[in-house]
Amino acid sequence: MRNLKCYFGVLAIAGSLSAPAFAADREIKADDRLDASADTLNDMMKASDKGIPQDLIDKARCVVVVPGMKKAGFIFGAKYGRGFAVCRRHDGVGWSAPAAMRVEGGSVGFQIGASETDVVVLVMSDGGMKHLLSDKFTLGADATVAAGPVGRDASAQTDAVLHAEMLSYSRSRGLFAGISLEGATLRPDEETNRELYGRDATNREILTGDFKTPAAAARFERALNRDSAQRDR
């Protein structure tokens, strides 16, 4: 009985850690999240020997940026984040307007603490892009994902790059040592898309159509174009 009480106490702690963080994230406006996405991309590209290799982002079909992804828990952990995806335009020059994404998922293991983690996912293949344009997909189940190589001179000719549909990068600020995207689910964030575009729009329409990039995404667009305006064919 005593162990059972401890177990439920642990679950209560997990709820107290995660609920406020998730609620606060929902209050952040789309333009603030876009600016945070620009900062995340700038920081992770400029991280010297630990940054995202330039040749990989040049080859990427799409990029997903989730700034300040929330993770909190004790024994049972949870992941929740909101960010944006962009894809190459048809001519390979520049990027589409941003489509809002939600990242959700769970994990089980002995863990304690809370953190905010910036996440960047590079979509490297047509198959990966197909998943991104779907209503919902799970990393590691529907789409293959691997930890991306880091460093300015990291070779793109690695097993991870050659076989994974997506490459993931993260930067943690908090008590957790790191984050795993295996089992995380990505889906469109319809609420934020309405906030940005003033009407209902699917992520497929935004990422493959001729949507004009909203003014709120100007910094994000500049960061993308500065790092990789044209795809390396």
Order of alpha helices (4+ residues) and beta strands (2+ residues): alpha-alpha-alpha-beta-beta-alpha-beta-beta-alpha-beta-beta-alpha-alpha-alpha
